[in-house]
Amino acid sequence: LAKTTQPISMDSYEGQEVNITCSHNNIATNDYITWYQQFPSQGPRFIIQGYKTKVTNEVASLFIPADRKSSTLSLPRVSLSDTAVYYCLVDGGSQGNLIFGKGTKLSVKP
Amino acid sequence: KAGVTQTPRYLIKTRGQQVTLSCSPISGHRSVSWYQQTPGQGLQFLFEYFSETQRNKGNFPGRFSGRQFSNSRSEMNVSTLELGDSALYLCASSWPRTGTRREKLFFGSGTQLSVL
């Protein structure tokens, strides 16, 4: 099974770009990478998903190198409301389990 | 559309007791998965159900079990509770995770279980 590793915490300031990297050395061919955001007292919320190269949506970008052993979530111009815990998920689809990282606590300061 | 509903929101039990948690998925979602969340371990996958069948199971002891009903609602049960079972239990629903498709997980707010 893939194991994921993320930094425990990160600090940033409003307006900066934040990059959070997740390592998943044993990722399988069928696995996708998904990132979730969690605020206190709430369940995680979907941010972005990808398989390889780069994916961008209205809130974030996801960079996955060719070997797929890591992925980087990029949050452009963060605000105070982006203070949350960010989880990467390796999803094996119907044939596999859902392996979450332990989460990265992002603190955005004014 | 109503979101994923988990009941109860909070629960206090004593060691040795058993507990049943309930999850109502988003209408139309047929996959339900369960997770244990603790400060030290993050989100850990418990099991996943689709069409009343357990499809995948995480690395938890047999004291943790679950089931899914024909209306896709799901319950999880923990028997012979231990202090270490104190955690936030989250469920998520999605369209079925089939083959090459990876569907978004929609999480409930969880049930906070405290074992005394």
Interface residues (C-beta under 8 A of the other chain):
Chain A: N30 Y32 T34 Y36 S41 Q42 G43 P44 R45 F46 Q49 Y87 L89 D91 G93 S94 G96 N97 L98 I99 F100 G101 K102 G103
Chain B: V4 S33 Y35 Q41 G42 L43 Q44 F45 E48 F50 R55 N56 K57 G58 L90 A92 P96 R97 T98 G99 T100 R101 R102 K104 L105 F106 F107 G108 S109 G110
